[in-house]
Amino acid sequence: MEIPKVQEIVEKQVLTVAKAVEDKIDEEISALDHLDLDDLEALRERRLQQMKKMAEKRSRWISLGHGDYTEIPSEKDFFSTVKASDRVVCHFYRENWPCKVMDKHLSILAKRHIETRFVKIQAEKSPFLAEKLKIVVLPTLALIKHAKVEDYVVGFDQLGGTDEFSTEELEERLSKSQAIIFEGESSASQLKSNSSTKRNVRQSASTNSSDSE
């Protein structure tokens, strides 16, 4: 197939997708335009409740040490730490240059992703954990969800094989294992939630109307 022909097909596909997205946005805007005062008040109340829950979550996370990159002093403390938080990134380290590079990036991400607890533990002082989790190469990040190790980032192989990787590259790698939540993902989830809220508000209004009759 000739290159110009391929380009033409690709352009048509892109336009088709763009049109579908535009139609979807128009549909959602139209739904908003048709909401009455009761619907808007219900949406407002739901949003306030979401904000309240998020504030409570943030407060709890901060009380558990989220937002800071801290060291776990002993193996015993490791278990209480991973049980307390839904998401934990634990850096098994020793005092060397590669681990210091990892420290620098994790310190930044700890502040950026308050939903996840970022900690480190000295591998040589944690022989039981190192053996149980098969920690051989340092640095190794154990990505833990609900007190279970779901994935590992071992050395720098998954980060371009160099110590010159960016914080954003590590951030992207952690997000693939859902060890953190990307802001883009949160926004997408919020849009979905808002879209379903519009439908649920009307359904709820209909139900209440039926019940009152």
N, C-alpha and C positions, 0 to 999 in steps of 0.2 A: 504494500500500500504506500502511496506517495506521502511524503511528510506533510505537505499542505493539507491533504485530505485528513490525516490523523489529527492535525491541529484543529481543523474545522469540527471534527467529531467531539474532541475534548472540550472545545469552546461551547458547543451546544449542550453538552452534559453539565458543564459549570453553570450555564444560564438556567437550565432546568432546575438544578438544586437551589440556586439563588432565588428563583421564582417561588419554589415550594416554601423556603424559609420566610420569604416576604409575605406570602399568603398566611402562614401560621401566625406571624407577628400581627398582621392586620386583623386576624380572627380574635386574637387575645385582646387587642386594643378595643375592638368592637364590643367584646364581652364586658370590658370595664365601663364603656360608655353607657351600657344598658343596666348597670347596677343601680338600684334605688338606695335611699338613705339607710335603710335597715341593713342592706347587704354591705354597704361601705362601713357601717358601724361594726358589723360582725368581723369584717376584714381587719379593721383597726384593733379590735379587741384581741383577735388571734395574733396579730403582729406584736402587740404589747406583751402577751403571754410568752411568745417566742423570745422576745428580748429579755424578759424576766428570767426565763429558764437559762438563757445563755449567760446572763450575769451571774446566776447561781453556780453554773458550771465553771466559769472563769475563776470565781472566788474559791471554789473547791480545788481547782487545779493549782492555783497559786499556793494554797495552804499545803499542798503535797510537794511543792518544790518545782512545779512546772514554771517555765520562763527563765530558768537558770540551768547552766551546765555544771553539774556537781559530781563529786567523787563518792562512790560507795566505799565505806571504810573496810567492810568485811563481807565474806560470803554469806553470812547469816542475814545481813542487811539487804543483800541482793534479792532474796525471796520476798521479804516484806515490801520492797520497793516495787517489784513487778506485779505483785498482787494488788497493790493500792491503785495503780493507774491502768487504764484500758490499753494505752499505747506507750511503749517504752523503747527507746533506742539506747542500747548499752555498748559502749566502746571498751573492748578488751585491749589493754595497752601495756607497753613498757616504756621506759625513758629513752626514747630514740627520736630521730628526726621525723620519720614517717608518721609516728603517732602524734607528734606535736602539730604537724600539718593538719591531721584529722581533727585535733582539738580545736584549732582555729575556726574551722568550718562549722563544727558542732556547736560552738559557743554562739555563733551567729544564728544558726537555725533554732536553737533553744528559745531565743527571744522572738523569733519570727513565727514559730509554731507552738503556741502555748498549749495546744490540745495534746501534745506529746511530751513525755518526761524524757529528758536527755541526761544520761549519766555515764560515768566511766568507772572501771575497776581494773586494778593492776593484775594482769594475768598470772604473773609469777607468784603472787601472794594468794592466788585463788586456784590451787591445784585441783580441787574437787570439781569446781565449775568448769575449768578448762578441759578436764578430761570428759566430763559428762556432755558438754556441748561441742566437744571435738575442736577446740580452739588450738590451732597450730600456727597459722600465719598471723603476724601482728603488723598493723592494726586489723582487727576484725570487729565489725558491728553486728551485734545480735538484734534483730528486729522482732520485737515481742508484742503480741496482741492477746489480751485477756489471759495473761500469765503463761502463754505458750510461745516458744520461739518459732516464728513463721518463716523467717528467711535470714540470710547472712549477706553482708558485704565484706568480702575477704580481700584485704590489701587494696590495691588501686586498679586491679585488672578491669573491673567494671566501670572505672572512671577515666578511661583513656590510657591506662597503664603508665601514668606519670603523676608526680606529686604537684603538678601545675594545674590540676583540675579546678574548676570554679565551684563556689558554694552552690550555684544554681544547678550544676551538673549533679552534685550530691543530692540536692533537694529533689531533683527529678527522679533519681534512682530510688530514694526512700519512698516517694509517692507511688511508685510502681508496685511496691509491696504494701501500700496503704499504711505505712508506718507514720505518715503525716497526711494532712489534708491540704491539697493545693487550694489557693484562694479561688482559682478558676473553677475547680470542682465544687467548692462551696456555693459559688454564684450560680452554677448550673443547677445544683440541687434546690437552691432557693427559688429559681425561676419555675422549676417543676412544681415545687410546693405551692407557689402562688397561683399557678395555673390550675392545679387541682383544687385549691381553696375556693376559687371562683365557682367551680362546678359544685363543690360540697356545700357552699353557702346557699345556693339556690335549692339544692336537694333538701337541705336542712329546713329552709323556709317553707318548702312544700309540705314536708312532714309535719312541722309544727302547725301549719294551717289545717291539715287533715285532722290532727289530734284535737284541735280546739273546736272542731265542728261537732 
